Amino acid sequence: MSNNSVIILAAGKGTRMKSKLPKVLHKISGFEMLYFAIKEAKKLSDDITVVLFHQAQLVQQHMENYFDDIRYVIQDHENYPGTGGAVMNIDLKHDKVLVLNGDMPLVEAEELEKFTEIDADIVMSVIKMEDSSGYGRVVIDGDEVVKIVEEKDASEEEKAIKTVNAGIYLFKKEILEKYLPKLSNDNAQEEYYLTDVVELAKNDGHKVAPLYVKEENFKGVNSKYDLSHAEEIMQRRIKKRFMTAGATMHLPDTIYIDADVEIEGESEIEQGVTLLKGAKIINSHIKANSVVEDSKIVDSSVGPIARIRPGSELTDTHIGNFVEVKKSILKGVKAGHLSYLGDSEIDEGTNIGAGTITCNYDGKKKYKTVIGKNVFVGSDTQIVAPVVIEDEVLIAAGTTVNKDVKKGSLAIGGTNMRMVEGFFDKFFKE
């Protein structure tokens, strides 16, 4: 770590994405592409620079939600466009410099570390492709790169070469310091190319070594089709990791899991399940077509077709079909079907009947419902928060609970409807 600086190129607009959002902020598995590049870089370096230009402030704001020790620089795109211009005038801490792309979310630190293990002035990633048409060819002799040839400039013999440039490099800092000032934009695009640094160094006798990498891992994302393909790969990796660790997954291709989700123990995930940011599943069974987001599920079962919304924690609990739980703590609870439990605390032994809802929102504020132990809530009950229902209470079907219920009581009955004219305007205008 102490010998490597990292530069991540994230200045481009990404016109092929056909979106107002900068390319590197498009997400796979719940996180922006640039997030993955920085996350892996941090495993290798304590000196990371992200180069920005298009909507730079927006990109930086997004990344600052995750990282607080990254340096951001703005490319002088007007005077020095291109990949070569992007790495100019960056203050680098270490003797080796790894240059990554912010639109390569599938590269992992283990692969990047291989660049640092090769003794050369420049190490460049290359991919062997069966069909290399459309790519610049990398001419290799033994363990050295001879040259990089753009397809339009390649001879027929060179067009037959299967090795192409994968776009990630490791430079000795002294190489960048020597050759960046020598770059020219005398080309069709009038840009400064990082590949020209490779050519200049090679012409002066410096060693340029190839590192063969897998196409799948070094896949760049340039369109929304590419984005979908990258997410498929990421999803396979995520699910393989969990299944290898002991989780059971039914029809895993139908399951969606965000990149920060945790699954522990002998958990079982059925087909069609969606596990979103912050979800943690421990020794639990998530049944078909259920959704869990930013919640902790321990020794419990959820679904089928249930929704656990952010801020919930379920322990030894059964949540059945068409039950929605939001920002609630449930311990030893059964809610079999057709219920909404929001902003609540419900203790062990309690049974929630079908059609029960906590009325936690009055149009302006959210209120809390507290239900104790061994409470039986009958079907079609409305619990109007704020309210406390103590232990060992029976609530009759169809009851509207709008005041606290003492331990051991039976709550029964509805409310008599009455109308107060003009109340709506008065309530909300206050």
N, C-alpha and C positions, 0 to 999 in steps of 0.2 A: 504493500500500500504506500509506503513512504517514498517510493521511487517513481510513482506515476501520477501525472496530471491528466485530466480528461477534458476534452472539448466536445460539446454536443451541439451539432448544427440543427437549429430549429427556426431559421429565419424565413423560410419559404412560405408562400401563400397557399400553394397546393391547388392550382386552378382545376385540376382534373377531379378533385373531390366535388366540384360544383356546389359549393357551400360558402356561406358568409363566415363560418367558423374556421379559424386557422387549422391547417391540416393536423398539426401535432396535438390539437385538443380534441380530436375525434376519439371516441372511447372504444375500447374492447374490454369485455369482462369487467365493466364498471369503472374503469379508470382511463384517463387520457393516455394516448400513446407515449407522449413525452415522459409521463410519470414512470413508465416501465424502464425507459432508458436511464433516467436519473437513479432510480432505485437500484438497478444493477451496477451502475457506475460507482455508487457509494460503497459497494462491497470491495472495490478495488482502489479507491482513491479518497484522499481528504482535500483534494484541490480540483473542484469541478466547475467549469465555466459553460454556461448555456448561451449560445449566440442567437439573438433575436432580431427581428426587423418588422415583419408584417404583424400588426396588432400586438406589438411587443408587450405593452402594459397588461393586456388581457391575459396573455400567455403566462407572464410572470405572476400575476395575481392567482391564477389557478394553481401553479406549482408551489406558491408560498402557503397554500392550504396543507401541503404535505411536508415540505422541506424548509428549514430555516438557515441552512448553511451553504447555500448555492450562490455563486456569483453569476450575475447576468450582464451581458454586454450587448450593445446595439451595433449591428453591422453598418458600416458606412456604405450603404448600398448604392448611393448615387455615384460615388467615386470609385468604389471597389466592389462591384457585384461579383457573384460567383462563389464557389466553395473555397477558392484560394483567398479571396477577399475576406471571407468570413473568419478566417483564423489569423488575420493580420492584427498586430498591435495588442495581443493578449499577454498579460503578465502571467507567466507560468512558473510554478513553484518547484517542479521536479525536472529531472533530466530526461525522462521519457514522457511522450505525449500521445495519448490514445485519442483518436478522432472518431466520434460516433455520429450517427444520424438519428434525429429525434423521431423519425417515422419508421424505425425498425423496432417494434415493441417485443419481438420474439427472441432477441439476443439475450443470453444469460451470462452472468459473471464468470461462470466456469469456462465458457468458451472464450470470453474476452481475456481471461488470464493467460491463455495460450500465446497471445501476442507478446506478452512480456517475457516469455521463456525462450524466445528465439534471439540469437545473437546476430543482429544486423542493424544497419543505420536506419532502414525503413522496413517495416513488415506490412504487407498488404494482403487483404483477404481476397481469395479467388474461389470461384465456384466452377465445378465441372458440370456442363450442361449438355444434354443430348442435342438440343437445338439451341445453338448460341446466336442465331440470327437476331439482329437488332441491338446486340451488345458490343461494347468495345472488347477486343480480344487481348488477353495477356500472354505474351510470348515468354515461355519459361525454358531455361536451360539448366538442368540439374536442380540445384537448390537456390537458384537466383532468377529473378525477373530480368528479362532482357529489355523488354519494352512493352508499352501499352499502345495498341493500334485501334483507332476508331474504325467502325465497319466501313464507312465511306472511303477510308484511306487504305483498307486492307487489300492485299493481293489475294488471288484465289487460294493460294496455299495457306495464307493467314486466316482466311474466312473459314477454313476447315478446322481451325483450332477450337477446342471445346471448353477451354478455360476462359472465364470472364471476370471482370472486376466486381467484387461484392460491395465495395464502397466504404470499408472501414480500414483505418490505417493506424500504425504506431510509428511515430517519428522520434528520433533523438532530437532533443530541443535545439541543439546546435544546427541541425539540418534545416529546421524551420527558420531559425534566425538568419542563416546564410542565404537561403534560396527564396523566401517569400518576397524580399525586396527586389528580386530579379524577375518576378513574374510579369508577363505581358498579357494584355487583353486584345492582342492582335489576332482575333479569330472571328468566326461568323457571328457568334453571340456577344462579342465584345465583353467577355467576362474573364475573370481570373480563376484558373482551374487549379485545384489541389493536385491533380494528376501531373501537372507540369512540374511541380516540385519533385515528383518521383523521376521524371525524365531528366531534369537538370542534374539531380544528384547522381543518377546512373551514369550520365555522360561524363561526370567528373570522377568516376571510379568508386563511388560509394556502393556498399552492398545493399541490394534490395531483395528481401526474401519473401517468397509466397507462403501464405498459410491457407491450406485448403479447408473450406468450411461447408456446412450443409446448406443447401439452398433454402430449405424450409425455415431454418433458424435465422437466416440473414435476409429474410424477405422484407423488402421495402413496401410501404403502403402508399399508393398513389391515387387510388380511386375507392369508391364505396364498395365495389366488388372485391378489391384487394382487402379492404377492411373486414368484410364478412369472412373471407378466407382466413385471414389472420386470427379472427376470433374463433373460428372452428378449431384451429390448431391450438390456441390457448386453452380452449375448453377441454380438449382431449388431454392436455397436460395436467390441468387441474384435477380432472376426474381420475386419471390414472394414479396421481399422487395419493388421493384419498382411498382409492380401492386397494392400492398396495399396502396402505397403512391399516386396512381392516374394515373399511366401510363397504356395505353392500349397495349396489346401484342397479335398479331395474331399467333396462333400455336406456343406458346412459346418454345416448345421442339425443334423447328428448329432454334431458335435464339441463338447466342453466344455472351456473354458479359463478358469482363474482369473485374476483381474484383475492380478496382479503377474507373470504369466508373460512371458518374453522369447523372441521368435523372430527370428532374424537370418539374413541371406543368403537363398539360394534353397532354403529348407527346404520340405519337402513333408509335409503332414499328411493322412493318409487318414481315411476315414469311421470314426466310432465311437471316435476317440481321445479320451482324457481327459488334459489337462495341468493338474496341480494346483500349489498354492502353491510358489513357488521354482524351478519348472522353467525351464531355459534351453536353447533348441534353436538350434544354430548350424550352418547348411549340412548339415542332417541330414534323414533320411527316417524318419518315424514311421508305421509301417504299421497297418493296420486293427485297431481294438479293443485297442490297447495303452494302458498307463497309465504316465505319467511324473510323479513327485512330487519336488520339491525336489532336483533333480539336473541336472547339466550334460551335454548331449549334443553332441559336436562332430564333424563330418565322419563321422557314423556312421549306421547303420540299426538300427531297433528294431522287432521284431515280424514278422508279425502276432501278436496276442494275447500280448504280453510285458508284464512289469511291472518298472519301474525304481523302486525305493523310495528314500526320502530318503538323502542323503549320498553318492550315487554320482556318478562322473565317467567318461564314456566318450569316448574319442578314437580315431578311425580303427578303430572296432570294429563288428562285426556281431553283433547279438543276435537270435536267431530266435524261432520260436513256442514258447510255453509255457516261456520262460526267465524266471526272477526274479533280479534283481540288487539287493542291499541294501548300502549303505554300503561300496561297493567302487570301486576305481580300476582301470580297464581301458584299456590302450593297445595298439592293434593286435591285438585278440583276436577270435577267432571262437567263438561258442557257439550252435550252430545250432538246438538244440531240447532241451526237457525237462530243464532244469538249474536248480539253485539255487546262486548265488554270493553269499555273504554275508560281510561283514567281511574282504574280500580285496584284495590287490594282484596284478594279473596283467599281465605285460609282453608286448611285441609278438611276433608270430609264433606265439603259443600257440593251440592248438586244444583246445576243451573238448568232449569226446564226449557223446553223448546219455545222459541219466540220471545225469550227474555232480552230486554235491552236496558243498558244503563243510559239514562238521559243526562249526558255529561255537559251539554253545551246549550246555553240559553240565548245564543245569537251574538253574545259579546265575550263571554268568559267560559273557560272550562272548569268543571268542578269534579271533586273526587267522591267515589263510592268505596266504602269499607265494609266488607262482609266477613264475619267471623267464622268459627269452626262449626262443622256439622249443621249447616243451614240448608234447608230444602226450599228451593225457589220454584214455585209452580209455573206451569207454562203461561205464556202471554203476559208476563209480568213486566211492568215498567218501573224502574228504580230511578227516581228523580233526584239527582245529586244537587248539593252535597247531602249525604246521608250516611249514617252508621247503622249497620244491622249486626247486632251482637251475636254471640254463640247460641247454637241450639234453638234456632228460630224456624218456624214454618211460615211460608208465605203462600197463600192460596192462589190458585190459578186466576189470572185476569186482574190481579191486584195492582193498583198504582201506589207504590211506596214513596211518599213525599215527606216523611219525617222519620226520625230515628226509631229503631225497634229494639226493645229491651230483651235481654237474654231469656230464653224459654217461652217467648210469646208466640202467638199466632197473629199474623197480619192478614186481614181479609178485606176485600171491597175495593171499589173504584173511587172516583171523584165525581161530584156533581158538577156538570158543566154549567158555566155561566158566562155571559159576555160583558166585557168592559169596553165600551166604544171609545175610540181615539187613543187607546193605550199604545198601539204600535209606534206612532210618531213620537209620543212622549217618551217611551222607553229608549228608542235609539237616538233621539236628539239629545238626551242627557249625556 
